[in-house]
């Protein structure tokens, strides 16, 4: 059975205990990323409400994730097209003997 770690992290001035499996450094990196996003939004928007800042940070992070997934999907389509074209070229070479 995998051991669950409990890590203390600080996000936007609040301490949280996060339970997770695996690398504790990963939990700290993710928490640091969320903290950074919240601080950027607070600095650039002047919003004081921590809950609004958290919602905007979540939306920004979700947008980043969505964009990455779209790029990945487009790359997979492009790789598929190129692999199909390569297959056609190979078949053509085999059938013509060149």
N, C-alpha and C positions, 0 to 999 in steps of 0.2 A: 504494500500500500504506500502511496506517495505521501510524504510528510507535508503538512500545510505550515507555512511560515506566517507569522504575524509581524508586519513591519509598521513602524511609526513613520508617517510622512507628514509634511506640512504643505498645505495648499492654501494660498491666499490668506496666510496668517492663522489658519485653523489647523490643529493637529488631528490626524485621522489614523486609526489602526486598520490596516488593510491585511486581510487574510488571503493568501494565495499559494499556489503550488509553483515550484520552480525557482528561478533565479531572483533573489531579493533585489538585486541591482536593477532588474527590469521594472519592478514595482516602483522603485525610486525614480527611474527615468520617466516613466509614464506620469507619475505624480508631478514631477518637475515640469513636464510638458504642459500639463493642465494648469499648473501654477503660472507658468510663463504666459499662456494664452489669456488667463484671467487678468494678469497684471497689464498686459498690452491693451486689453479692452478697457480696463479701468483708466489707464493713462490717456488713451486716445479719445475716449468718449465722455469722460467726466462723470459717468454714472457712479453713484455712491452705493446703491443697493447691491449687496453681495449676491442675492438670488438672481437679479437681472444680469449681473456680470457672469454668473455661472451659466445661465441660459444662453447668453450670447456666445460664451466660450464653447458650450456644447454644440451650438449651431455651426460655429466656425470649424470645429473639429469634424463634425459630421459632413460639412461641405468638402473639407480636405479629403476625407475618406471616400466620398462619392466621386470626386474628381479622379482620385487614384484608381478606383475601380473601373471607371469609364475608360481611362487610358489603358489599363490592363486588358479590358475587353477588346478595345480597338487594336492593341498590339497582337492579341491572340488571333483576331480575324486576319490581320495582315500577315502574320506568320503562317496561318493556314493557307492563304492565297499563294504565298511564296513557295510553300512546301508543295502545293498542288502543281504549280508551274514548274518547279524543279522536277517533280515526278514525270510531268509531260515531256520535258526535255530529255530526261533519261530514257523514257520509253521510245522517244523518237530516235535517239542515238542507237539504241539497241535494235530497233526495227530496221533502220537504214544501214546498220553495220558500220557506222562512222564513229 
